[in-house]
Structures are given as structure tokens and as C-alpha cells.
Amino acid sequence: MEKRKLGRQGLAVSALGLGCMGMSWAYGGADDAESIRVIRHALDIGVDFLDTAETYGPFTNEELIGRALKGKRRETVVIATKFAWKFGPNNEQIGLDSSPANIKKSIEGSLRRLGTSYIDLYYQHRLDPNTPIEDTVGAMADLVKEGKVRYIGLSEVGPGTIRHAHKVHPLSAVQSEYSLWTCGLEEKVLPTLRELGIGLVAYSPIGRGFLSGKIRSINDLSESDWRRNNPRFQGENFQHNFKLTQIVEKIASGNRATAAQVALAWVLRRGNDIVPIPGTRHIGHLDENVNALDLKLSEAAWSDLDREIRSFRIAGARYPEAAMKMLDTTE
């Protein structure tokens, strides 16, 4: 599979990664055995970039990946995980904490659960308003010096934070939501990343599955699925936003592709410094996603799609109100 470089420090990953969050958290009941098969199949077909975080579960997603990688040669896998939280006695999130002390605690837990001696790409998951970013990145830089982390990144941060962080230690990647229905970072964040030579890891590149066309109503989601609380999936917002899915489906049907493949291919073609990490718990969906790498549409078809999405106004915020407040918008 084609490789893409993230940053200027030497990190190279498969052009398509695998987001593992939904295997353990947020999207309904888990099936660990099937998820392990998906992870191993991904590695077999060249998808070597696995994305997780300590808070997915919490902790159980890292443990799942650790089990899936047993017996695999460590150097053939690129593991990305994240820290940012402090947890209560029942493993519940009780606030953001990116203090150097908490980072040192978090990395040891992640290494143990993943069954590895180093993390390839270590992200701050959300900006901690109570800890200067310089202190946080300084602690991450120490982990690089110690050999526990190879490369560092941030998630959901604005241009100001990116610049301040990058001065302390070079960032290899910033992770942010980016898709046909979430394009806001094109205005300021993406130009900043390209100016500084930082890669973009695009999560939810199929709009949390919405743009695949496989979700036709809220009733297609299990009662425990987090997306039921997402404003874009609710009520009139769902009905309005589904018009965008229909636009994607129309282009897909005319090009012997699926809507998910068109949505992924759109992200892939935005630049070789962008790596989407769609998540799935099904081998069939994984193969479908990987085939997006070979999707060839005419420039006229891409132009039609770009014109449609630029004139389409998505209804609803991309997170519930409390989660939206955790996103960094610093200039």
C-alpha cells in the first residue's frame, strides 16, 4: 500500500489508517474477537497505522490492540494513542489534565496495555486550559528523549496552539475531524500545518458513517450508540443532512463505487500530507474502505461534488455542547 509522510521528522504510514475507537466504545456493543480479526486483516493488507486512546473504553481499546498485536513484529505496525484525561475510581473521566505528571502516568499505562516499549505517535487528545501547551509539549519531548515515544502530535487544536507547540518540539501530525461535512479546518488550520510541515490525520472521514448511506434513520443505530446524542444525527438535522449523503450516493452510483468510497477518496485527494483513519468493526467494510485508494473519478465528477458540498450547509454542531467547549479555536 502507498505510504504517506506525516511531518518532517521521518514518520511514514499507510495512506489509509484504521480508527479503532468504535471497536470498544461509543458505537454500541463490542465484539473483541471480530475486532481482533479486523485489526489483523488490516495489517495483512497493508494498513499499518492503528489509532487508539487511553479514554476509549476507557483503557479497553488499548488492551484490545495489545492482544491483536501479539505475535506481530512490532516494527511493522505504527501505533498512535492519546492522553489528556484524569479518571475517577470507576475509570470515569473527571476532567482534562495534560500536566507533565499526568503525562508520565498516562504513557506508562498505555505502554503496558499495548504491550510495547514505545508509542510511534503520541497525541494530546484535547487541550488542557489549565496547563500551558509549552509545558505539555515539553513533557512529550522528554518522552521522545527517553525512547518511549517516537513522534508527537496534538488533536483538535487551532493555529495559535499549533505554532506555540511546534516551537517547543516539532509536531509530526495534528488529528482533527475532516470530511465532506466537516471542512472548517481548510480555512486556517490546514494552511498552518502546511506552512510548518505538519501532517493531518483525518478522523471520521465518512462523517461517523453517515456519509456511507448505511444509516438511513436514527433507528439504524443501537440504543447505546453515542451518535444518537450527536446533533447532526437528530430530528430535522438528520433529514436535512441526509441530502448530502444522497448527493454522494448519486456520484458513487454513476462511477461503480460506494458512497463511503467516494467520501474517503475525496479526503485522500486533498493532499498527500493527509491520512484518513476510518473506523470499522467489519472486514467487509475495511476492504471497501481500502478500495477507495484506487477509485478514479473524472475531474468533472469531483468538480460537481465540490460545488455541491460548498453550497450545502450542514445542520447541527459536530459534537454535543459540552464536547464542543473542549475544542480549541485559538488563532
Secondary structure, DSSP 4 states (H G I P E B T S, - for coil): --EEEETTTTEEEESS-EE-GGGTSSBS---HHHHHHHHHHHHHTT--EEE--TTTTTTHHHHHHHHHTTTS-GGG-EEEEEE-EEE-TTS-EEEE---HHHHHHHHHHHHHHHT-S-EEEEEE-S--TTS-HHHHHHHHHHHHHHTSEEEEEEES--HHHHHHHHHHS---EEEEE-BTTB-GGGTTHHHHHHHHT-EEEEESTTTTTGGGT---SGGGS-TTBGGGGSGGGSHHHHHHHHHHHHHHHHHHHTTT--HHHHHHHHHHTT-TTEEE--B-S-HHHHHHHHGGGG----HHHHHHHHHHHHH----S-SS-HHHHTTS----
